[in-house]
């Protein structure tokens, strides 16, 4: 069993930055795939960023490419989502998710492929 706990959300102004954290317990990030998703009010949950833990490059949605960066700290068993140049349309609850499987590239953005989810952290960007 894997437990994921997100933190780092908050209220910021347009153009500012936040760094979200996702700490895993119960199983180290030694393999599989992890992703960040978000859900804005009244909208479907959408993919933000993700990657296979051990190989391959990070995928980003077009809406965040160039502004968000996914990174990890193996010693802390934690992944991060650095969010720069935030916009009001980035306002959402952000979730991290993990699967023990090494997903193929075309599946990394599919939320149905992930087995474990965090509780979410709210990010609000004011204009």
C-alpha positions, 0 to 999 in steps of 0.5 A: 500500500502506498500513501501519498501526501501533497503539500505546498498549495496556497493563494498567490498572485498572477506571475508568482510561483509555488512548489508542490510536494508529494511525499510517498510512504509505504513504498519508495519511488524506486520504479513505476510511474508518477503523475500530477493532475489537477481539477478546477471547479466544474471541470474534469480532472486533467493531466499536468505532468508525469514520468516513469520513475527510472527512465524516460523524459517528463511529459507536460501538458501544453498548458504548463509546458515551460512554466512547470517542472517536475523533479524528485528527491530520492532520499526523501521519497518525494516528488515536486512540482515547481510552478512558475509564472502562475496564471488564474487558469492554473487555479485547481486542486492538484493531485499526485498519483502513482502506479507501480507499473512503467506506463508506456508514454501514451498512457502517462497522461491517463488518470485511469492508469494510476493506482494511488492518489493523494488527497489533493492540495488547493492552488489559487491564483488571483488576477 
